[in-house]
Structures are given as structure tokens and as C-alpha cells.
Amino acid sequence: MAFGSRKAGGPPTEAIGRLARVPLCVLPTPLVEAQRLSEALGGPRILLKRDDLTGRSAGGNKLRKLEFLLADAIERGCDTVITCGAAQSNHAAQTAVACANLGLDCVLVLWAPMRQGTVGNLLIDDLAGAKVVFVDKSSGTTREQAMEAEALRPAGRKPYIVGVGGSCGLGSVGYALAFDEILGQCEELGIAPTAVVAACGSGGTVGGLLAGAAAAAPGVRVVGIDVDADPDLLGDTLRCARECAEVLGTPSPMEAPDDLLVQGYVGPGYGRPSREGREAIMLALRTEGIVLDPIYTGKAMAGLIGMVRAGAFGPSDTVVFVHTGGLPGLFAIGEDLLAV
Ligand SMILES: *Cc1c(COP(=O)(O)O)cnc(C)c1O
């Protein structure tokens, strides 16, 4: 669906027409009713936006951002993409697969002292042919410095650096469009969504959704469940939203809504499973048959459940929960998840 094909103040089609984009996703992803989950919670109507089914690698949200970021890389004549993440980074694996798909070389700077096994996303990184470099946090090198160092390495190659999570104004465009896609699907179903909820890790996804809402439906509440516990996350999310609006030439979300980020669901820390997350994964699986992950979507679902229990949504609310993917991570820490 073309962004801007909608009547009500949607961003102009021209804005999106100006941006280079490579097709990596199979769109639209399904939007499905989660009636049994909603009944189990005694809560609002809940719909699931299946961005775990974006159509490359094991699916996931980063592919929507990479459609714009990798198009930019190609447009600039770059042939080697460098990005970073945790050892089990979904973003890194989706970048590796997308690069392989587009004939670009890929270097992944992974934030871990050394390789520990080849499971989950690491297996995908290797099979896709990415060069994987491990950098120890205690080395005193920042992720940015480590990526810059890699950028200097390949002689005769032209590097393109994608920042953490692909979270920046251009990457977030993918999620401003996803917001529009959700609105269009709801319209077809005769549904008026009142809130869109997603996991928030580096801010680009929720930032893009916020920019999409500011442009086309400011009344729809955008909620990010913080899965990272970085004090800069709110600022990063808002920056992504504003830069995204600037790229699109659409109204900017001026102030962060007070309740943009919901805290309290990180559990023992980023990348480590929580008990509430495991319970949320089990509930979603047993009611809807969907598989969430322990690092992002399970915790985001725990957040949604907590909000419903705290009365944050009334019976007349319709909540769209964005399933942002993460499946490989589940298989990387299965034992820890069951033990938590
Ligand atoms: C990266 C990621 C997120 C968070 O998205 P950000 O744009 O980084 O906030 C959520 N869910 C999954 C599965 C992810 O891999």
C-alpha cells in the first residue's frame, strides 16, 4: 500500500517516492485478531501485527528499516555493510541475510568477549556468509569505534555503516510506513485502533510508529515497552521519530507523550530472560499459537499484559501488538528461559 494513499492528512506520496527502497519484505504482513488472548486477559480487543513474517531470514522488524538503509548504501555506491549488535542480535542476522540477498558484503561487530557456540542468530550470520568480529565491552572500545576500525580494513571496498538496530530517521521510515499499513488494514476490517504496542530496544521501531501516527492518526496511542533499560532510550526514540518526520516531510511529533515508554519489564537485564516474559510467551503460544522470543517480544507481551491488568486499556480499546520477530533468540537461550 502506498504511503499517502489515505485521505486523512497522510504523508504525501511524493515523500516516499523520493526515497530509494529495496524490496526485502513481503508486505503487507498479516494483521490478525487475537480473540483467545484477549479473552484470557479479560482485556481490550487485541490484534497481532505479524512482523515476524516479513519474509527474509527468520522474519523480524529490522528488514523494514533495511529496505531504506541498504537502498541508501547502494545509491551511495557502497559495497560493504558494517553493523553491530549483541551476540544474538536479530538486527545483525537480518542485515547479514539482506546483504547476501543484495550481493553486498557484510561485517558484523558483535558485542561479546568471544564466540560462544553457533546457535540461533549466530548460525544464520555464518550461513549467510557475513564476516563476524567479536569485540569485548571491557576493551574500552565503543561499538562505533569498532565499526569505524572495520570500515578501514577492506582495501578497495566502500563501506556503509548501519548504526545500532538500524535506528535512525531513515531506518524509522520503515515503521512510519508500517503504521500506515496497520491503519489501512484496520480500515478494511472496519476497526479503529486506539493503541499500537511494540518492544522498544534501540528506538527506531517505536520512533517510526510515532512518526507515522503524528502524520496520519495522532489520536492513536503509540506505546513502547522498554526491553533495554538504557536511560537514553526515550531520547533516542524521540530523535528517531523527529528525524523520520523530517525525512518524510510530515508533521513532527513535538513532545514525547508521557506514556511513550513503559518501564518495568526488562527483568534481570537486556538479553536475559525474565519470568514474566516466559509466562507471556506461554500464554501467547497457548492461546494464539504464536511464538514470541525471550529478549524482546515476550517482554513486550508481558508489558501489554501488565498494562491490561493495571487498567491502562478499557473495553472499548483496540490494541495492535506488533510481533517484531526474534525467533532465533528463543532457540539460543532455551535452557535459561525454562530456568528463570
Ligand atoms: C530489534 C528488535 C526490537 C526492537 O526494535 P528497535 O527498533 O531496536 O527498538 C524488537 N523486537 C525484536 C525481535 C528485535 O529484534
The ligand as a Gaussian input file, in Angstrom:
#p B3LYP/6-31G(d) Opt

LIG

0 1
 C       15.467000      -5.064000      17.457000
 C       14.228000      -5.708000      17.941000
 C       13.213000      -4.972000      18.592000
 C       13.376000      -3.533000      18.974000
 O       13.358000      -2.674000      17.885000
 P       14.132000      -1.272000      17.978000
 O       13.805000      -0.612000      16.722000
 O       15.578000      -1.610000      18.138000
 O       13.625000      -0.565000      19.189000
 C       12.062000      -5.625000      18.944000
 N       11.895000      -6.929000      18.698000
 C       12.837000      -7.674000      18.104000
 C       12.575000      -9.110000      17.906000
 C       14.040000      -7.093000      17.690000
 O       14.965000      -7.841000      17.104000

